[in-house]
Amino acid sequence: MESLSSSFSKGLKEREKTLEYVISEALQIPQSQVEDDLEYRSISEWDSMGHVNLLISLEEEYGVTIDAHDRSKLLSVRDLRNFLMQAENKDSNTVEIVGNETKGYSEQKQTISRGLVDVILDSTEITYIDGENGLLQYRGYSIHELVNNSTFEETAYLLMFGSLPTSVQLKDFDQELKKARNLPEPIIDLLISMKEARPMDALRTAVSALGNFQENSLKHDSLNNKISLLSQIPIIVAFHNSIRFNRELVMPSEKISHAANLLYMLDGKIPSINVEKVLNKILILHADHGSNASAFTARVVTGTSADIYAALTAAIAAFSGKLHGGAIEEVLTMIKEIGSPDNATMYVKEKQRKNEPVMGFGHRVYKTIDPRAKILRETAQALSEEFNTTIYFEILESLVSAMRPYIKKGVNVNVDYYASLIYQLLGIPQDLFVPIFTIGRIPGWISQIEEQKSKNILIRPKLSYTGIKNQPYRPISDRNHIDSEGF
Ligand SMILES: CC(C)(COP(=O)(O)OP(=O)(O)OC[C@H]1O[C@@H](n2cnc3c(N)ncnc32)[C@H](O)[C@@H]1OP(=O)(O)O)[C@@H](O)C(=O)NCCC(=O)NCCS
């Protein structure tokens, strides 16, 4: 380390600008403040935006590339210095670059991957994602081909059975889906009892309860039950929506498509072909997305040999959070809060100041634009123009401009960004955005549950213990001082 340090110092001397100088310029702070112990977010100038500027300056000054993985580790002046030293010495192989955060733990070293970042859980034959190049394929078929040529029913078949159906297979599948459009009475009663519940909470509870009322309840994972789930989940969402607004239930139709039936049950009107197409497209784009938090949850539950209702209930719970599926609802709140395209820059600054994420941006896997967002942007624009109401679309576009520095660092628009606006344009109530996204995601979860079962293994990572060890137990009478932060 000593020799690296001196070699880097020599490198520094040879440069016109010292590291301290580059940092002080990027963060707009005095050089005297730049010490090794100075940490990201320890001063107001080194906030998220300052960080982006700083990393860009370092890349320009030192000719290094700082990728998303490096970025998460560069959190102090010391980290930056070490990173640049490693970059300088990379060719001579004097430094071992560890691919993950490495923590000292007693005598041994353990590699911790917080948030399971970059951990490959297993192999899959369902969905291919290339996060660097923004590619997404279901069973080898590009989502672009599918949104242009397929239907939700056909895509669900593709995901669940592994190949595109023949016309006879698709007809049979469609018939089965239509036949399954009904709900057991006790589930309707349960929905009535949850009249005041948030739609996503009611959905989670109803799916959990559904397992108790299925005809094939002893064979929970039968094909019939999987097909029923695809048809019943939209009915749960639509019925609960009618119940909470004291409206009569609109019984499902067996004559129209999955997408059209969903919209029909929500407002009693058969949608136009165009609107049906838009919902089809969006449901196709929601249908699967690799081992995201909810699919991973479904796999964890399946890994214990629990049944499909348990796995889907857990997946729905994971999906509801605003960092995952819940973001789609938050995007519309954000659009309303911004109010005008002119306010977008201020909004981003305010978010930076509060150190809060801008909704609809960022993704664990994509380091470029989410390919689903690219498709949905076109749809959102076309629909806004068709409905002659473009203000929300303009706000989104202005926000994209205001987010340029983030986009340069790989924090780009994700699927929720334009999908939120499309749902709003389709007249869907805001708190149904996440349940409807969920309806789209069911084929993906079912397929992943099946794949997990086909080569099952209990999923059980470890934790690295960092607490105190070998404490002597003291009787309560001896504990007369407060030695913990308990209540
Ligand atoms: C989706 C999300 C949770 C991914 O998180 P992640 O992979 O753990 O990435 P991180 O949160 O570590 O982000 C890496 C960096 O990008 C920044 N970033 C990520 N998403 C951001 C966003 N939406 N707005 C502003 N900055 C963001 C982080 O602040 C972090 O910066 P830092 O390195 O200076 O601390 C995150 O991007 C987010 O919260 N997005 C908003 C919610 C959303 O739209 N979710 C739907 C996802 S499909």
The ligand as a MOL file (V3000), in Angstrom:
LIG
                    3D

  0  0  0     0  0            999 V3000
M  V30 BEGIN CTAB
M  V30 COUNTS 48 50 0 0 0
M  V30 BEGIN ATOM
M  V30 1 C -35.2350 1.2820 -8.4700 0
M  V30 2 C -34.1750 1.6490 -7.4250 0
M  V30 3 C -34.6730 1.2250 -6.0550 0
M  V30 4 C -32.8770 0.9280 -7.7840 0
M  V30 5 O -32.0510 1.0530 -6.7330 0
M  V30 6 P -30.5560 0.4880 -6.6970 0
M  V30 7 O -30.2840 -0.4430 -7.7930 0
M  V30 8 O -30.3420 0.0000 -5.3190 0
M  V30 9 O -29.7050 1.7600 -6.9930 0
M  V30 10 P -29.2590 2.8150 -5.9230 0
M  V30 11 O -30.4260 3.2630 -5.1170 0
M  V30 12 O -28.0700 2.2770 -5.2130 0
M  V30 13 O -28.8220 3.9630 -6.8660 0
M  V30 14 C -27.5160 4.1660 -7.3400 0
M  V30 15 C -27.2930 5.6590 -7.4060 0
M  V30 16 O -28.2190 6.2710 -8.2870 0
M  V30 17 C -29.0280 7.2240 -7.5830 0
M  V30 18 N -30.4170 7.0020 -7.9890 0
M  V30 19 C -30.9910 5.8300 -8.2500 0
M  V30 20 N -32.2690 6.0170 -8.5680 0
M  V30 21 C -32.4850 7.3420 -8.4930 0
M  V30 22 C -33.6330 8.1330 -8.7080 0
M  V30 23 N -34.7820 7.5730 -9.0570 0
M  V30 24 N -33.5240 9.4440 -8.5330 0
M  V30 25 C -32.3420 10.0090 -8.1810 0
M  V30 26 N -31.2240 9.2930 -7.9560 0
M  V30 27 C -31.3090 7.9770 -8.1230 0
M  V30 28 C -28.9000 6.8490 -6.1200 0
M  V30 29 O -29.1040 7.9910 -5.2880 0
M  V30 30 C -27.5070 6.3520 -6.0680 0
M  V30 31 O -26.6630 7.4730 -6.0340 0
M  V30 32 P -25.3600 7.4710 -5.1400 0
M  V30 33 O -24.4960 6.3730 -5.7230 0
M  V30 34 O -24.8450 8.8320 -5.3440 0
M  V30 35 O -25.8100 7.1600 -3.7550 0
M  V30 36 C -33.9120 3.1740 -7.4330 0
M  V30 37 O -33.4360 3.5520 -8.6830 0
M  V30 38 C -35.1490 3.9860 -7.0780 0
M  V30 39 O -35.4340 4.1800 -5.8920 0
M  V30 40 N -35.9290 4.4680 -8.1010 0
M  V30 41 C -37.1330 5.1960 -7.8430 0
M  V30 42 C -38.2870 4.2270 -7.6550 0
M  V30 43 C -38.7050 3.5540 -8.9280 0
M  V30 44 O -38.9390 4.1890 -9.9400 0
M  V30 45 N -38.8430 2.2290 -8.8440 0
M  V30 46 C -39.2870 1.4040 -9.9410 0
M  V30 47 C -38.2110 0.5300 -10.4420 0
M  V30 48 S -38.7260 -0.3750 -11.8820 0
M  V30 END ATOM
M  V30 BEGIN BOND
M  V30 1 1 1 2
M  V30 2 1 2 3
M  V30 3 1 2 4
M  V30 4 1 2 36
M  V30 5 1 4 5
M  V30 6 1 5 6
M  V30 7 2 6 7
M  V30 8 1 6 8
M  V30 9 1 6 9
M  V30 10 1 9 10
M  V30 11 2 10 11
M  V30 12 1 10 12
M  V30 13 1 10 13
M  V30 14 1 13 14
M  V30 15 1 14 15
M  V30 16 1 15 16
M  V30 17 1 15 30
M  V30 18 1 16 17
M  V30 19 1 17 18
M  V30 20 1 17 28
M  V30 21 1 18 19
M  V30 22 1 18 27
M  V30 23 2 19 20
M  V30 24 1 20 21
M  V30 25 1 21 22
M  V30 26 2 21 27
M  V30 27 1 22 23
M  V30 28 2 22 24
M  V30 29 1 24 25
M  V30 30 2 25 26
M  V30 31 1 26 27
M  V30 32 1 28 29
M  V30 33 1 28 30
M  V30 34 1 30 31
M  V30 35 1 31 32
M  V30 36 2 32 33
M  V30 37 1 32 34
M  V30 38 1 32 35
M  V30 39 1 36 37
M  V30 40 1 36 38
M  V30 41 2 38 39
M  V30 42 1 38 40
M  V30 43 1 40 41
M  V30 44 1 41 42
M  V30 45 1 42 43
M  V30 46 2 43 44
M  V30 47 1 43 45
M  V30 48 1 45 46
M  V30 49 1 46 47
M  V30 50 1 47 48
M  V30 END BOND
M  V30 END CTAB
M  END
